[in-house]
């Protein structure tokens, strides 16, 4: 079974693969991509058995007739990180976070749903122009954690599930304040040209039912 998947769910997914393969005998072959590349390739006609992306992206692919059955798998919020041992900024409120961003020397965020949201938030706050010279938006499929760990970004933002794998080099300050938090739902869809549609549906159900593993890796069941 061939899967094109968002990196957001990678850690939980990789923990679940061996149990699923042992239970079903199905082999799972996964290519990890940024959301931009997933959309580009599937829209261009590339096929797979299953596609995992944001709920919004899957809805678009379904409307285009690229995927059929869609299952919501997990949800994750955006978190804030600093280099291991660095001073933690006050992120107790939106206003506190805004002050921290204006005071920071460098900022990093992703090209995925969390980064798209932050760009809109900075514009809404009226500080986008001020932050732009000191901001780095990582290329699609590239994690923010390593930039923060290397000290290339004083403050980094990404899905909690994508920051946790780099906890050896970063400290996760916490999730965004509740009043500005955004929750992204990640879904899986069976491609209309799937050769192993039954196996894909079974894999989707297996992931969706694995609440404890999802939670361990910074996500929650939908």
HUWOBEL-V455562 format. One record per residue. N is the residue number from 0. RES is the residue in three letters. OMEGA is omega as a letter, one per 30 degrees, with the letter a starting at -180 (none if undefined). BURIAL is # if it has 24 or more other C-alpha atoms within 12 Angstrom, else .. Layout:
((N	RES	OMEGA	BURIAL) (N	RES	OMEGA	BURIAL))
//
This chain:
((0	UNK	a	#) (1	UNK	a	#) (2	UNK	l	#) (3	UNK	a	#) (4	UNK	l	#) (5	UNK	l	#) (6	UNK	a	#) (7	UNK	a	#) (8	UNK	a	#) (9	UNK	a	#) (10	UNK	l	#) (11	UNK	a	#) (12	UNK	a	#) (13	UNK	l	#) (14	UNK	a	.) (15	UNK	a	#) (16	UNK	a	#) (17	UNK	a	.) (18	UNK	l	.) (19	UNK	a	#) (20	UNK	l	.) (21	UNK	a	.) (22	UNK	a	.) (23	UNK	a	.) (24	UNK	l	.) (25	UNK	l	.) (26	UNK	a	.) (27	UNK	l	#) (28	UNK	a	.) (29	UNK	l	#) (30	UNK	a	#) (31	UNK	a	#) (32	UNK	l	#) (33	UNK	a	#) (34	UNK	a	#) (35	UNK	a	#) (36	UNK	l	#) (37	UNK	a	#) (38	UNK	a	#) (39	UNK	a	.) (40	UNK	l	.) (41	UNK	l	#) (42	UNK	a	.) (43	UNK	l	.) (44	UNK	l	.) (45	UNK	a	.) (46	UNK	l	#) (47	UNK	l	#) (48	UNK	a	#) (49	UNK	l	#) (50	UNK	l	#) (51	UNK	a	#) (52	UNK	l	#) (53	UNK	l	#) (54	UNK	l	#) (55	UNK	l	#) (56	UNK	l	#) (57	UNK	l	#) (58	UNK	l	#) (59	UNK	l	.) (60	UNK	l	#) (61	UNK	l	#) (62	UNK	l	.) (63	UNK	l	.) (64	UNK	a	.) (65	UNK	l	#) (66	UNK	a	#) (67	UNK	a	#) (68	UNK	l	#) (69	UNK	a	#) (70	UNK	l	#) (71	UNK	a	#) (72	UNK	a	#) (73	UNK	l	#) (74	UNK	a	#) (75	UNK	l	#) (76	UNK	l	#) (77	UNK	l	#) (78	UNK	a	#) (79	UNK	a	#) (80	UNK	l	#) (81	UNK	l	#) (82	UNK	a	#) (83	UNK	l	#) (84	UNK	a	.) (85	UNK	l	.) (86	UNK	a	.) (87	UNK	l	.) (88	UNK	l	#) (89	UNK	l	#) (90	UNK	a	#) (91	UNK	l	.) (92	UNK	l	.) (93	UNK	a	.) (94	UNK	l	.) (95	UNK	l	.) (96	UNK	l	#) (97	UNK	l	#) (98	UNK	l	.) (99	UNK	l	#) (100	UNK	a	#) (101	UNK	a	#) (102	UNK	a	.) (103	UNK	l	#) (104	UNK	a	.) (105	UNK	a	#) (106	UNK	l	#) (107	UNK	l	#) (108	UNK	a	#) (109	UNK	l	#) (110	UNK	a	#) (111	UNK	a	#) (112	UNK	a	#) (113	UNK	l	#) (114	UNK	l	#) (115	UNK	l	#) (116	UNK	a	#) (117	UNK	l	#) (118	UNK	l	#) (119	UNK	l	.) (120	UNK	l	.) (121	UNK	l	#) (122	UNK	l	.) (123	UNK	l	.) (124	UNK	a	.) (125	UNK	a	.) (126	UNK	a	.) (127	UNK	a	.) (128	UNK	l	.) (129	UNK	a	.) (130	UNK	a	#) (131	UNK	a	.) (132	UNK	a	.) (133	UNK	a	#) (134	UNK	l	#) (135	UNK	l	#) (136	UNK	a	#) (137	UNK	l	#) (138	UNK	l	.) (139	UNK	l	#) (140	UNK	a	#) (141	UNK	a	#) (142	UNK	l	#) (143	UNK	a	#) (144	UNK	a	#) (145	UNK	l	#) (146	UNK	l	#) (147	UNK	a	#) (148	UNK	a	#) (149	UNK	a	.) (150	UNK	l	#) (151	UNK	l	#) (152	UNK	a	#) (153	UNK	l	#) (154	UNK	l	#) (155	UNK	a	#) (156	UNK	l	#) (157	UNK	l	#) (158	UNK	l	#) (159	UNK	a	#) (160	UNK	a	#) (161	UNK	l	#) (162	UNK	a	#) (163	UNK	a	#) (164	UNK	a	#) (165	UNK	a	#) (166	UNK	l	#) (167	UNK	a	.) (168	UNK	a	.) (169	UNK	l	#) (170	UNK	l	#) (171	UNK	a	#) (172	UNK	l	#) (173	UNK	l	#) (174	UNK	l	#) (175	UNK	l	#) (176	UNK	a	.) (177	UNK	a	.) (178	UNK	l	.) (179	UNK	a	#) (180	UNK	l	#) (181	UNK	a	#) (182	UNK	l	#) (183	UNK	l	#) (184	UNK	l	#) (185	UNK	a	#) (186	UNK	l	#) (187	UNK	l	#) (188	UNK	l	#) (189	UNK	a	#) (190	UNK	a	#) (191	UNK	l	#) (192	UNK	a	.) (193	UNK	l	#) (194	UNK	l	.) (195	UNK	a	#) (196	UNK	a	#) (197	UNK	l	.) (198	UNK	l	#) (199	UNK	l	#) (200	UNK	l	#) (201	UNK	l	#) (202	UNK	l	#) (203	UNK	a	#) (204	UNK	a	#) (205	UNK	l	#) (206	UNK	a	#) (207	UNK	a	#) (208	UNK	a	.) (209	UNK	a	#) (210	UNK	a	.) (211	UNK	a	.) (212	UNK	l	#) (213	UNK	a	#) (214	UNK	l	#) (215	UNK	a	.) (216	UNK	l	#) (217	UNK	l	#) (218	UNK	l	#) (219	UNK	l	#) (220	UNK	a	#) (221	UNK	none	.))
//
